[in-house]
Amino acid sequence: MARLIETVQKFVVGTEEEAKSFIERTASELKQKGATIKKSGYEYKTKKLKGEIVDYCYVISITSVFDEIWEAK
């Protein structure tokens, strides 16, 4: 039987403040479900047209751990 042990999810938000609060909120929600965040972060991305920035966003990456590979005995 297969068990879910870890997921990696990516999200997009418009500001750095939104990215920080989203990570904090997600960590709290996962803790309530018995999971933890193994790794999280965000990256500023830009879209350029002819050398000028025409759009931007922050891409959030969250690695969630739900269970261990080896069960405790």
N, CA, C and O atoms as a Maestro MAE file, in Angstrom:
{
 s_m_m2io_version
 :::
 2.0.0
}

f_m_ct {
 s_m_title
 :::
 protein
 m_atom[292] {
  # First column is atom index #
  i_m_mmod_type
  r_m_x_coord
  r_m_y_coord
  r_m_z_coord
  i_m_residue_number
  s_m_chain_name
  s_m_pdb_residue_name
  s_m_pdb_atom_name
  i_m_atomic_number
  :::
  1 25 0.840 -1.179 0.000 1 A "MET " " N  " 7
  2 3 0.000 0.000 0.000 1 A "MET " " CA " 6
  3 2 0.888 1.247 0.000 1 A "MET " " C  " 6
  4 15 1.846 1.332 0.769 1 A "MET " " O  " 8
  5 25 0.575 2.187 -0.844 2 A "ALA " " N  " 7
  6 3 1.362 3.418 -0.962 2 A "ALA " " CA " 6
  7 2 0.923 4.445 0.078 2 A "ALA " " C  " 6
  8 15 -0.266 4.582 0.368 2 A "ALA " " O  " 8
  9 25 1.900 5.166 0.637 3 A "ARG " " N  " 7
  10 3 1.646 6.231 1.606 3 A "ARG " " CA " 6
  11 2 2.225 7.533 1.074 3 A "ARG " " C  " 6
  12 15 3.320 7.548 0.512 3 A "ARG " " O  " 8
  13 25 1.502 8.606 1.248 4 A "LEU " " N  " 7
  14 3 2.009 9.931 0.906 4 A "LEU " " CA " 6
  15 2 2.958 10.369 2.006 4 A "LEU " " C  " 6
  16 15 2.575 10.424 3.174 4 A "LEU " " O  " 8
  17 25 4.212 10.685 1.635 5 A "ILE " " N  " 7
  18 3 5.161 11.120 2.652 5 A "ILE " " CA " 6
  19 2 5.592 12.575 2.475 5 A "ILE " " C  " 6
  20 15 5.937 13.242 3.450 5 A "ILE " " O  " 8
  21 25 5.574 13.073 1.233 6 A "GLU " " N  " 7
  22 3 6.077 14.425 1.000 6 A "GLU " " CA " 6
  23 2 5.487 14.984 -0.280 6 A "GLU " " C  " 6
  24 15 5.270 14.247 -1.242 6 A "GLU " " O  " 8
  25 25 5.222 16.299 -0.297 7 A "THR " " N  " 7
  26 3 4.767 16.969 -1.514 7 A "THR " " CA " 6
  27 2 5.557 18.256 -1.711 7 A "THR " " C  " 6
  28 15 6.053 18.847 -0.752 7 A "THR " " O  " 8
  29 25 5.666 18.680 -2.964 8 A "VAL " " N  " 7
  30 3 6.251 19.980 -3.297 8 A "VAL " " CA " 6
  31 2 5.181 20.733 -4.073 8 A "VAL " " C  " 6
  32 15 4.694 20.256 -5.098 8 A "VAL " " O  " 8
  33 25 4.817 21.916 -3.577 9 A "GLN " " N  " 7
  34 3 3.787 22.717 -4.226 9 A "GLN " " CA " 6
  35 2 4.341 24.093 -4.544 9 A "GLN " " C  " 6
  36 15 5.174 24.627 -3.812 9 A "GLN " " O  " 8
  37 25 3.863 24.664 -5.655 10 A "LYS " " N  " 7
  38 3 4.275 26.014 -6.046 10 A "LYS " " CA " 6
  39 2 3.033 26.870 -6.215 10 A "LYS " " C  " 6
  40 15 2.011 26.426 -6.739 10 A "LYS " " O  " 8
  41 25 3.151 28.120 -5.754 11 A "PHE " " N  " 7
  42 3 2.058 29.079 -5.802 11 A "PHE " " CA " 6
  43 2 2.594 30.409 -6.319 11 A "PHE " " C  " 6
  44 15 3.797 30.661 -6.256 11 A "PHE " " O  " 8
  45 25 1.708 31.262 -6.829 12 A "VAL " " N  " 7
  46 3 2.098 32.584 -7.321 12 A "VAL " " CA " 6
  47 2 1.304 33.644 -6.578 12 A "VAL " " C  " 6
  48 15 0.087 33.532 -6.430 12 A "VAL " " O  " 8
  49 25 2.010 34.685 -6.106 13 A "VAL " " N  " 7
  50 3 1.370 35.843 -5.462 13 A "VAL " " CA " 6
  51 2 1.979 37.113 -6.033 13 A "VAL " " C  " 6
  52 15 2.982 37.071 -6.745 13 A "VAL " " O  " 8
  53 25 1.361 38.240 -5.713 14 A "GLY " " N  " 7
  54 3 1.788 39.497 -6.303 14 A "GLY " " CA " 6
  55 2 2.832 40.290 -5.545 14 A "GLY " " C  " 6
  56 15 3.539 41.104 -6.139 14 A "GLY " " O  " 8
  57 25 2.945 40.064 -4.226 15 A "THR " " N  " 7
  58 3 3.889 40.871 -3.442 15 A "THR " " CA " 6
  59 2 4.712 39.986 -2.503 15 A "THR " " C  " 6
  60 15 4.349 38.844 -2.220 15 A "THR " " O  " 8
  61 25 5.820 40.538 -2.035 16 A "GLU " " N  " 7
  62 3 6.680 39.826 -1.097 16 A "GLU " " CA " 6
  63 2 5.968 39.602 0.242 16 A "GLU " " C  " 6
  64 15 6.133 38.554 0.866 16 A "GLU " " O  " 8
  65 25 5.186 40.576 0.676 17 A "GLU " " N  " 7
  66 3 4.441 40.450 1.923 17 A "GLU " " CA " 6
  67 2 3.439 39.291 1.839 17 A "GLU " " C  " 6
  68 15 3.288 38.518 2.785 17 A "GLU " " O  " 8
  69 25 2.759 39.183 0.692 18 A "GLU " " N  " 7
  70 3 1.822 38.075 0.489 18 A "GLU " " CA " 6
  71 2 2.555 36.734 0.549 18 A "GLU " " C  " 6
  72 15 2.046 35.768 1.117 18 A "GLU " " O  " 8
  73 25 3.733 36.679 -0.030 19 A "ALA " " N  " 7
  74 3 4.523 35.444 -0.033 19 A "ALA " " CA " 6
  75 2 4.885 35.034 1.389 19 A "ALA " " C  " 6
  76 15 4.727 33.871 1.760 19 A "ALA " " O  " 8
  77 25 5.367 35.978 2.182 20 A "LYS " " N  " 7
  78 3 5.754 35.680 3.566 20 A "LYS " " CA " 6
  79 2 4.554 35.228 4.392 20 A "LYS " " C  " 6
  80 15 4.642 34.235 5.113 20 A "LYS " " O  " 8
  81 25 3.438 35.942 4.295 21 A "SER " " N  " 7
  82 3 2.266 35.581 5.092 21 A "SER " " CA " 6
  83 2 1.662 34.264 4.629 21 A "SER " " C  " 6
  84 15 1.136 33.508 5.446 21 A "SER " " O  " 8
  85 25 1.727 33.973 3.327 22 A "PHE " " N  " 7
  86 3 1.208 32.700 2.814 22 A "PHE " " CA " 6
  87 2 1.998 31.530 3.385 22 A "PHE " " C  " 6
  88 15 1.414 30.520 3.776 22 A "PHE " " O  " 8
  89 25 3.321 31.659 3.435 23 A "ILE " " N  " 7
  90 3 4.161 30.592 3.988 23 A "ILE " " CA " 6
  91 2 3.849 30.383 5.466 23 A "ILE " " C  " 6
  92 15 3.733 29.245 5.921 23 A "ILE " " O  " 8
  93 25 3.711 31.476 6.217 24 A "GLU " " N  " 7
  94 3 3.386 31.367 7.647 24 A "GLU " " CA " 6
  95 2 2.020 30.716 7.864 24 A "GLU " " C  " 6
  96 15 1.869 29.849 8.725 24 A "GLU " " O  " 8
  97 25 1.031 31.136 7.082 25 A "ARG " " N  " 7
  98 3 -0.324 30.594 7.198 25 A "ARG " " CA " 6
  99 2 -0.346 29.110 6.830 25 A "ARG " " C  " 6
  100 15 -1.003 28.312 7.498 25 A "ARG " " O  " 8
  101 25 0.366 28.747 5.776 26 A "THR " " N  " 7
  102 3 0.432 27.354 5.341 26 A "THR " " CA " 6
  103 2 1.108 26.486 6.398 26 A "THR " " C  " 6
  104 15 0.661 25.367 6.652 26 A "THR " " O  " 8
  105 25 2.169 26.981 7.011 27 A "ALA " " N  " 7
  106 3 2.857 26.234 8.070 27 A "ALA " " CA " 6
  107 2 1.910 25.966 9.226 27 A "ALA " " C  " 6
  108 15 1.896 24.862 9.771 27 A "ALA " " O  " 8
  109 25 1.118 26.961 9.606 28 A "SER " " N  " 7
  110 3 0.157 26.806 10.693 28 A "SER " " CA " 6
  111 2 -0.917 25.776 10.337 28 A "SER " " C  " 6
  112 15 -1.264 24.931 11.162 28 A "SER " " O  " 8
  113 25 -1.440 25.844 9.114 29 A "GLU " " N  " 7
  114 3 -2.470 24.902 8.663 29 A "GLU " " CA " 6
  115 2 -1.930 23.471 8.617 29 A "GLU " " C  " 6
  116 15 -2.622 22.531 9.008 29 A "GLU " " O  " 8
  117 25 -0.691 23.308 8.137 30 A "LEU " " N  " 7
  118 3 -0.096 21.978 8.070 30 A "LEU " " CA " 6
  119 2 0.134 21.403 9.459 30 A "LEU " " C  " 6
  120 15 -0.051 20.207 9.680 30 A "LEU " " O  " 8
  121 25 0.537 22.255 10.393 31 A "LYS " " N  " 7
  122 3 0.770 21.798 11.763 31 A "LYS " " CA " 6
  123 2 -0.513 21.241 12.370 31 A "LYS " " C  " 6
  124 15 -0.481 20.242 13.089 31 A "LYS " " O  " 8
  125 25 -1.647 21.889 12.082 32 A "GLN " " N  " 7
  126 3 -2.941 21.420 12.573 32 A "GLN " " CA " 6
  127 2 -3.300 20.057 11.983 32 A "GLN " " C  " 6
  128 15 -4.023 19.278 12.604 32 A "GLN " " O  " 8
  129 25 -2.791 19.774 10.777 33 A "LYS " " N  " 7
  130 3 -3.073 18.499 10.108 33 A "LYS " " CA " 6
  131 2 -2.031 17.429 10.453 33 A "LYS " " C  " 6
  132 15 -2.114 16.301 9.966 33 A "LYS " " O  " 8
  133 25 -1.059 17.781 11.288 34 A "GLY " " N  " 7
  134 3 -0.036 16.825 11.681 34 A "GLY " " CA " 6
  135 2 1.139 16.738 10.721 34 A "GLY " " C  " 6
  136 15 1.914 15.784 10.781 34 A "GLY " " O  " 8
  137 25 1.280 17.710 9.845 35 A "ALA " " N  " 7
  138 3 2.389 17.734 8.885 35 A "ALA " " CA " 6
  139 2 3.310 18.908 9.212 35 A "ALA " " C  " 6
  140 15 2.981 19.758 10.040 35 A "ALA " " O  " 8
  141 25 4.465 18.942 8.553 36 A "THR " " N  " 7
  142 3 5.411 20.036 8.758 36 A "THR " " CA " 6
  143 2 5.959 20.519 7.416 36 A "THR " " C  " 6
  144 15 5.856 19.831 6.400 36 A "THR " " O  " 8
  145 25 6.538 21.707 7.436 37 A "ILE " " N  " 7
  146 3 7.213 22.224 6.243 37 A "ILE " " CA " 6
  147 2 8.686 21.868 6.365 37 A "ILE " " C  " 6
  148 15 9.353 22.256 7.324 37 A "ILE " " O  " 8
  149 25 9.179 21.134 5.394 38 A "LYS " " N  " 7
  150 3 10.590 20.748 5.363 38 A "LYS " " CA " 6
  151 2 11.426 21.883 4.772 38 A "LYS " " C  " 6
  152 15 12.537 22.159 5.224 38 A "LYS " " O  " 8
  153 25 10.864 22.535 3.748 39 A "LYS " " N  " 7
  154 3 11.588 23.588 3.048 39 A "LYS " " CA " 6
  155 2 10.571 24.551 2.447 39 A "LYS " " C  " 6
  156 15 9.544 24.124 1.920 39 A "LYS " " O  " 8
  157 25 10.853 25.842 2.525 40 A "SER " " N  " 7
  158 3 9.969 26.826 1.905 40 A "SER " " CA " 6
  159 2 10.787 28.033 1.465 40 A "SER " " C  " 6
  160 15 11.874 28.292 1.983 40 A "SER " " O  " 8
  161 25 10.250 28.750 0.518 41 A "GLY " " N  " 7
  162 3 10.915 29.953 0.048 41 A "GLY " " CA " 6
  163 2 10.119 30.591 -1.074 41 A "GLY " " C  " 6
  164 15 9.122 30.044 -1.545 41 A "GLY " " O  " 8
  165 25 10.579 31.759 -1.490 42 A "TYR " " N  " 7
  166 3 9.923 32.434 -2.604 42 A "TYR " " CA " 6
  167 2 10.987 33.095 -3.475 42 A "TYR " " C  " 6
  168 15 12.092 33.401 -3.027 42 A "TYR " " O  " 8
  169 25 10.612 33.302 -4.735 43 A "GLU " " N  " 7
  170 3 11.538 33.874 -5.704 43 A "GLU " " CA " 6
  171 2 10.824 34.961 -6.502 43 A "GLU " " C  " 6
  172 15 9.691 34.773 -6.944 43 A "GLU " " O  " 8
  173 25 11.488 36.087 -6.681 44 A "TYR " " N  " 7
  174 3 10.960 37.200 -7.461 44 A "TYR " " CA " 6
  175 2 11.180 36.905 -8.937 44 A "TYR " " C  " 6
  176 15 12.305 36.628 -9.354 44 A "TYR " " O  " 8
  177 25 10.118 36.964 -9.729 45 A "LYS " " N  " 7
  178 3 10.207 36.690 -11.167 45 A "LYS " " CA " 6
  179 2 9.715 37.913 -11.936 45 A "LYS " " C  " 6
  180 15 8.771 38.588 -11.523 45 A "LYS " " O  " 8
  181 25 10.371 38.184 -13.059 46 A "THR " " N  " 7
  182 3 9.943 39.291 -13.906 46 A "THR " " CA " 6
  183 2 9.697 38.813 -15.327 46 A "THR " " C  " 6
  184 15 10.297 37.844 -15.793 46 A "THR " " O  " 8
  185 25 8.795 39.521 -16.005 47 A "LYS " " N  " 7
  186 3 8.535 39.287 -17.431 47 A "LYS " " CA " 6
  187 2 9.016 40.542 -18.155 47 A "LYS " " C  " 6
  188 15 8.574 41.652 -17.857 47 A "LYS " " O  " 8
  189 25 9.920 40.352 -19.104 48 A "LYS " " N  " 7
  190 3 10.484 41.499 -19.809 48 A "LYS " " CA " 6
  191 2 10.039 41.497 -21.268 48 A "LYS " " C  " 6
  192 15 9.852 40.447 -21.883 48 A "LYS " " O  " 8
  193 25 9.879 42.688 -21.792 49 A "LEU " " N  " 7
  194 3 9.555 42.885 -23.195 49 A "LEU " " CA " 6
  195 2 10.470 43.986 -23.722 49 A "LEU " " C  " 6
  196 15 10.383 45.136 -23.293 49 A "LEU " " O  " 8
  197 25 11.330 43.627 -24.638 50 A "LYS " " N  " 7
  198 3 12.305 44.574 -25.203 50 A "LYS " " CA " 6
  199 2 13.154 45.219 -24.115 50 A "LYS " " C  " 6
  200 15 13.436 46.416 -24.160 50 A "LYS " " O  " 8
  201 25 13.563 44.403 -23.125 51 A "GLY " " N  " 7
  202 3 14.449 44.870 -22.073 51 A "GLY " " CA " 6
  203 2 13.775 45.573 -20.914 51 A "GLY " " C  " 6
  204 15 14.433 45.884 -19.921 51 A "GLY " " O  " 8
  205 25 12.465 45.836 -21.014 52 A "GLU " " N  " 7
  206 3 11.750 46.511 -19.934 52 A "GLU " " CA " 6
  207 2 10.860 45.518 -19.200 52 A "GLU " " C  " 6
  208 15 10.262 44.635 -19.814 52 A "GLU " " O  " 8
  209 25 10.777 45.670 -17.879 53 A "ILE " " N  " 7
  210 3 9.922 44.808 -17.064 53 A "ILE " " CA " 6
  211 2 8.464 45.216 -17.294 53 A "ILE " " C  " 6
  212 15 8.081 46.361 -17.050 53 A "ILE " " O  " 8
  213 25 7.658 44.256 -17.769 54 A "VAL " " N  " 7
  214 3 6.243 44.529 -18.022 54 A "VAL " " CA " 6
  215 2 5.331 43.858 -16.995 54 A "VAL " " C  " 6
  216 15 4.158 44.212 -16.882 54 A "VAL " " O  " 8
  217 25 5.861 42.899 -16.252 55 A "ASP " " N  " 7
  218 3 5.082 42.234 -15.207 55 A "ASP " " CA " 6
  219 2 6.033 41.555 -14.230 55 A "ASP " " C  " 6
  220 15 7.189 41.291 -14.560 55 A "ASP " " O  " 8
  221 25 5.540 41.274 -13.026 56 A "TYR " " N  " 7
  222 3 6.358 40.578 -12.032 56 A "TYR " " CA " 6
  223 2 5.456 39.802 -11.080 56 A "TYR " " C  " 6
  224 15 4.254 40.053 -10.998 56 A "TYR " " O  " 8
  225 25 6.049 38.865 -10.372 57 A "CYS " " N  " 7
  226 3 5.323 38.087 -9.368 57 A "CYS " " CA " 6
  227 2 6.330 37.415 -8.447 57 A "CYS " " C  " 6
  228 15 7.539 37.487 -8.669 57 A "CYS " " O  " 8
  229 25 5.820 36.765 -7.421 58 A "TYR " " N  " 7
  230 3 6.641 35.978 -6.504 58 A "TYR " " CA " 6
  231 2 6.143 34.536 -6.576 58 A "TYR " " C  " 6
  232 15 4.953 34.268 -6.408 58 A "TYR " " O  " 8
  233 25 7.069 33.615 -6.829 59 A "VAL " " N  " 7
  234 3 6.736 32.197 -6.902 59 A "VAL " " CA " 6
  235 2 7.162 31.551 -5.591 59 A "VAL " " C  " 6
  236 15 8.334 31.590 -5.215 59 A "VAL " " O  " 8
  237 25 6.187 30.955 -4.897 60 A "ILE " " N  " 7
  238 3 6.424 30.308 -3.604 60 A "ILE " " CA " 6
  239 2 6.582 28.819 -3.832 60 A "ILE " " C  " 6
  240 15 5.839 28.219 -4.607 60 A "ILE " " O  " 8
  241 25 7.555 28.223 -3.153 61 A "SER " " N  " 7
  242 3 7.752 26.776 -3.198 61 A "SER " " CA " 6
  243 2 7.715 26.252 -1.764 61 A "SER " " C  " 6
  244 15 8.440 26.736 -0.895 61 A "SER " " O  " 8
  245 25 6.849 25.242 -1.527 62 A "ILE " " N  " 7
  246 3 6.703 24.664 -0.190 62 A "ILE " " CA " 6
  247 2 6.808 23.149 -0.278 62 A "ILE " " C  " 6
  248 15 6.057 22.506 -1.010 62 A "ILE " " O  " 8
  249 25 7.747 22.586 0.475 63 A "THR " " N  " 7
  250 3 7.885 21.129 0.585 63 A "THR " " CA " 6
  251 2 7.284 20.712 1.922 63 A "THR " " C  " 6
  252 15 7.783 21.088 2.983 63 A "THR " " O  " 8
  253 25 6.204 19.929 1.859 64 A "SER " " N  " 7
  254 3 5.482 19.483 3.052 64 A "SER " " CA " 6
  255 2 5.787 18.023 3.336 64 A "SER " " C  " 6
  256 15 5.839 17.203 2.420 64 A "SER " " O  " 8
  257 25 5.988 17.696 4.619 65 A "VAL " " N  " 7
  258 3 6.253 16.318 5.034 65 A "VAL " " CA " 6
  259 2 5.060 15.832 5.845 65 A "VAL " " C  " 6
  260 15 4.680 16.448 6.841 65 A "VAL " " O  " 8
  261 25 4.474 14.719 5.409 66 A "PHE " " N  " 7
  262 3 3.301 14.150 6.068 66 A "PHE " " CA " 6
  263 2 3.622 12.923 6.894 66 A "PHE " " C  " 6
  264 15 2.918 12.615 7.856 66 A "PHE " " O  " 8
  265 25 4.690 12.213 6.521 67 A "ASP " " N  " 7
  266 3 5.034 10.963 7.211 67 A "ASP " " CA " 6
  267 2 6.509 10.680 6.952 67 A "ASP " " C  " 6
  268 15 7.108 11.259 6.045 67 A "ASP " " O  " 8
  269 25 7.085 9.802 7.739 68 A "GLU " " N  " 7
  270 3 8.484 9.404 7.556 68 A "GLU " " CA " 6
  271 2 8.555 8.209 6.609 68 A "GLU " " C  " 6
  272 15 7.587 7.460 6.477 68 A "GLU " " O  " 8
  273 25 9.680 8.034 5.963 69 A "ILE " " N  " 7
  274 3 9.863 6.893 5.078 69 A "ILE " " CA " 6
  275 2 9.823 5.601 5.887 69 A "ILE " " C  " 6
  276 15 9.154 4.638 5.512 69 A "ILE " " O  " 8
  277 25 10.542 5.597 6.991 70 A "TRP " " N  " 7
  278 3 10.606 4.409 7.834 70 A "TRP " " CA " 6
  279 2 9.697 4.580 9.019 70 A "TRP " " C  " 6
  280 15 9.817 5.552 9.764 70 A "TRP " " O  " 8
  281 25 8.795 3.652 9.200 71 A "GLU " " N  " 7
  282 3 7.874 3.691 10.332 71 A "GLU " " CA " 6
  283 2 8.608 3.355 11.625 71 A "GLU " " C  " 6
  284 15 9.468 2.474 11.644 71 A "GLU " " O  " 8
  285 25 8.268 4.058 12.710 72 A "ALA " " N  " 7
  286 3 8.870 3.763 14.012 72 A "ALA " " CA " 6
  287 2 8.389 2.405 14.518 72 A "ALA " " C  " 6
  288 15 7.224 2.042 14.353 72 A "ALA " " O  " 8
  289 25 9.303 1.668 15.132 73 A "LYS " " N  " 7
  290 3 8.937 0.337 15.638 73 A "LYS " " CA " 6
  291 2 9.017 0.289 17.127 73 A "LYS " " C  " 6
  292 15 8.744 -0.751 17.727 73 A "LYS " " O  " 8
  :::
 }
 m_bond[291] {
  # First column is bond index #
  i_m_from
  i_m_to
  i_m_order
  :::
  1 1 2 1
  2 2 3 1
  3 3 4 2
  4 3 5 1
  5 5 6 1
  6 6 7 1
  7 7 8 2
  8 7 9 1
  9 9 10 1
  10 10 11 1
  11 11 12 2
  12 11 13 1
  13 13 14 1
  14 14 15 1
  15 15 16 2
  16 15 17 1
  17 17 18 1
  18 18 19 1
  19 19 20 2
  20 19 21 1
  21 21 22 1
  22 22 23 1
  23 23 24 2
  24 23 25 1
  25 25 26 1
  26 26 27 1
  27 27 28 2
  28 27 29 1
  29 29 30 1
  30 30 31 1
  31 31 32 2
  32 31 33 1
  33 33 34 1
  34 34 35 1
  35 35 36 2
  36 35 37 1
  37 37 38 1
  38 38 39 1
  39 39 40 2
  40 39 41 1
  41 41 42 1
  42 42 43 1
  43 43 44 2
  44 43 45 1
  45 45 46 1
  46 46 47 1
  47 47 48 2
  48 47 49 1
  49 49 50 1
  50 50 51 1
  51 51 52 2
  52 51 53 1
  53 53 54 1
  54 54 55 1
  55 55 56 2
  56 55 57 1
  57 57 58 1
  58 58 59 1
  59 59 60 2
  60 59 61 1
  61 61 62 1
  62 62 63 1
  63 63 64 2
  64 63 65 1
  65 65 66 1
  66 66 67 1
  67 67 68 2
  68 67 69 1
  69 69 70 1
  70 70 71 1
  71 71 72 2
  72 71 73 1
  73 73 74 1
  74 74 75 1
  75 75 76 2
  76 75 77 1
  77 77 78 1
  78 78 79 1
  79 79 80 2
  80 79 81 1
  81 81 82 1
  82 82 83 1
  83 83 84 2
  84 83 85 1
  85 85 86 1
  86 86 87 1
  87 87 88 2
  88 87 89 1
  89 89 90 1
  90 90 91 1
  91 91 92 2
  92 91 93 1
  93 93 94 1
  94 94 95 1
  95 95 96 2
  96 95 97 1
  97 97 98 1
  98 98 99 1
  99 99 100 2
  100 99 101 1
  101 101 102 1
  102 102 103 1
  103 103 104 2
  104 103 105 1
  105 105 106 1
  106 106 107 1
  107 107 108 2
  108 107 109 1
  109 109 110 1
  110 110 111 1
  111 111 112 2
  112 111 113 1
  113 113 114 1
  114 114 115 1
  115 115 116 2
  116 115 117 1
  117 117 118 1
  118 118 119 1
  119 119 120 2
  120 119 121 1
  121 121 122 1
  122 122 123 1
  123 123 124 2
  124 123 125 1
  125 125 126 1
  126 126 127 1
  127 127 128 2
  128 127 129 1
  129 129 130 1
  130 130 131 1
  131 131 132 2
  132 131 133 1
  133 133 134 1
  134 134 135 1
  135 135 136 2
  136 135 137 1
  137 137 138 1
  138 138 139 1
  139 139 140 2
  140 139 141 1
  141 141 142 1
  142 142 143 1
  143 143 144 2
  144 143 145 1
  145 145 146 1
  146 146 147 1
  147 147 148 2
  148 147 149 1
  149 149 150 1
  150 150 151 1
  151 151 152 2
  152 151 153 1
  153 153 154 1
  154 154 155 1
  155 155 156 2
  156 155 157 1
  157 157 158 1
  158 158 159 1
  159 159 160 2
  160 159 161 1
  161 161 162 1
  162 162 163 1
  163 163 164 2
  164 163 165 1
  165 165 166 1
  166 166 167 1
  167 167 168 2
  168 167 169 1
  169 169 170 1
  170 170 171 1
  171 171 172 2
  172 171 173 1
  173 173 174 1
  174 174 175 1
  175 175 176 2
  176 175 177 1
  177 177 178 1
  178 178 179 1
  179 179 180 2
  180 179 181 1
  181 181 182 1
  182 182 183 1
  183 183 184 2
  184 183 185 1
  185 185 186 1
  186 186 187 1
  187 187 188 2
  188 187 189 1
  189 189 190 1
  190 190 191 1
  191 191 192 2
  192 191 193 1
  193 193 194 1
  194 194 195 1
  195 195 196 2
  196 195 197 1
  197 197 198 1
  198 198 199 1
  199 199 200 2
  200 199 201 1
  201 201 202 1
  202 202 203 1
  203 203 204 2
  204 203 205 1
  205 205 206 1
  206 206 207 1
  207 207 208 2
  208 207 209 1
  209 209 210 1
  210 210 211 1
  211 211 212 2
  212 211 213 1
  213 213 214 1
  214 214 215 1
  215 215 216 2
  216 215 217 1
  217 217 218 1
  218 218 219 1
  219 219 220 2
  220 219 221 1
  221 221 222 1
  222 222 223 1
  223 223 224 2
  224 223 225 1
  225 225 226 1
  226 226 227 1
  227 227 228 2
  228 227 229 1
  229 229 230 1
  230 230 231 1
  231 231 232 2
  232 231 233 1
  233 233 234 1
  234 234 235 1
  235 235 236 2
  236 235 237 1
  237 237 238 1
  238 238 239 1
  239 239 240 2
  240 239 241 1
  241 241 242 1
  242 242 243 1
  243 243 244 2
  244 243 245 1
  245 245 246 1
  246 246 247 1
  247 247 248 2
  248 247 249 1
  249 249 250 1
  250 250 251 1
  251 251 252 2
  252 251 253 1
  253 253 254 1
  254 254 255 1
  255 255 256 2
  256 255 257 1
  257 257 258 1
  258 258 259 1
  259 259 260 2
  260 259 261 1
  261 261 262 1
  262 262 263 1
  263 263 264 2
  264 263 265 1
  265 265 266 1
  266 266 267 1
  267 267 268 2
  268 267 269 1
  269 269 270 1
  270 270 271 1
  271 271 272 2
  272 271 273 1
  273 273 274 1
  274 274 275 1
  275 275 276 2
  276 275 277 1
  277 277 278 1
  278 278 279 1
  279 279 280 2
  280 279 281 1
  281 281 282 1
  282 282 283 1
  283 283 284 2
  284 283 285 1
  285 285 286 1
  286 286 287 1
  287 287 288 2
  288 287 289 1
  289 289 290 1
  290 290 291 1
  291 291 292 2
  :::
 }
}
